[in-house]
Amino acid sequence: MEIICLANSYKHQGRCIAGIDRESGQWFRPISELEDGRIPLDNNCIQTGEISILDILSIPIDSERKSGHEIENIGYKNLPWAIIGKAEVANLLQFCEGDLLYPDYGKSIPYEYLKSQAPVRTLQLIEVKSFCCLKNSRGKWRGIIADAQYDFADFDLSITDPIILEKLDREEEINPHCLICLSLGQPWQPDANLPLSCYRLIAGVVELLPEIQLIATEMERLSWSREQGKEYLKEKFGKVSRYQLTENEAKQFLDFLRSGGKI
């Protein structure tokens, strides 16, 4: 099985790796034989510390072994995993969804409901243009998706992406325009008076160049159509999407638009 890695997140004392099949668009979450399915850090066949988001992974799966209410869960054989390539952000846009899973619920979904509907999907990819992070009273980083289309600005979500957490601890800014892999955590009951629920987690973040959204704003100001933008990208850079641009190319395109966009 080959997937584009979209999450290599903390899970208890191990990792949770998940991604999308490049051909079918189907999500997969390889799980170990441990009760919670986490990938242990001491498995020499899986170099968890070397796997990054957007890596294309070749994983020896055990299709007979599935576990839990999550439709994405699938067992893996104790054989080496391989990184065989790198995906482009532009290739992921087709997998982004405009609505959150289970929109009738907020930051958590009752476990009884998920069990009654099992197997259910618990992973999705969304494009976010207003993402921000803050520390709660316990000193834990939380993420807020403030885009109006998701109607989720009142909820703060746990971040389990190690790379983003390290950047936040170094006081580095996170670009508000990004792709986010949302996952449902395992059933948890934070309070005896609350039902057992699966909480939404920010499991993976792909930061996008800030110029990408600024280019869209400038194109709108100049009344450029998408076709005009694509034509310019093709002629100038040999590319069909602004998501394919390097940082230098994106800056060139933005400067060109800001100067009036006249060839």
Residue, then its C-alpha position, 0 to 999 in steps of 0.5 A: m500500500e502506498i499513501i501520502c502521509l498527512a499525519n505523524s502525530y503523538k499518540h500516548q507514548g508512540r505515534c499515529i501515522a495516517g494518510i491518503d491513497r494516491e489513486s483512490g483518495q481513501w484514508f488509511r491509518p496503519i495500526s499495531e497490535l497494541e490495544d490503542g493501535r499506536i505505532p511504538l517508537d522502538n519498532n526498527c521497521i518503522q523509522t517514525g522520526e524520519i517520516s514527514i507529512l507529504d512523504i509517500l510511504s510504502i507500507p506492508i499491510d495486513s488487510e485481514r487485521k482491522s480494529g475499532h470503529e474507525i473505517e481507516n484502521i488497517g493492520y501492518k506486517n512487521l516489515p520495513w516501511a519505505i519513503i518512496g517520494k514526496a507529494e506536492v501540495a497542489n495534488l492534495l487539493q482534490f482531497c480537501e473537504g468543504d464541510l467538517l465530518y459530523p457537523d451536528y457536533g462540536k469538538s467531540i462526537p459521542y462514542e455511542y453514536l460512532k459505535s452505532q454507525a460503525p465503521v465510520r470515517t474519522l480522518q479528513l483534510i481541510e483547507v484553512k485560511s484563518f488558523c491560529c494557536l494559543k496556550n490554554s491555562r494548563g500550558k497546552w497548545r490548542g488550535i482554532i479554525a476560524d474560517a466562517q465556512y466551518d462555523f468552528a471558531d468557538f472551539d479550540l482543538s488539541i494539536t498532536d503534530p510534533i513539528i507544529l508543536e516544536k515550532l510553537d514552543r520556539e515561538e515561531e509563527i504558524n501561517p494561518h493559511c494551511l491544510i489541516c488533517l483532522s482526526l478523531g481521538q480515541p474515546w475519552q471521558p474528561d469528566a464523570n458527568l460527561p459522556l464517553s466521546c471522541y474529540r477532534l484533533i489537529a493531527g497534521v498541518v501543512e503550512l502554505l506560503p502566505e503569498i498564495q492567499l495574497i495572490a488570490t486577493e490581488m487577482e480579485r482586485l484586478s478582476w482576473s479570472r482563474e483562467q487568466g491566472k492559470e495562463y500567466l502561471k503556465e507562460k511564466f513558470g510552466k505551472v498550472s496552480r499557484y500552490q505549485l509555486t516556490e517561495n521566490e516564484a510566488k513573490q514574483f507573481l504577487d509583485f507583478l499583480r501589485s504593480g498592475g498585472k499588465i504584461 
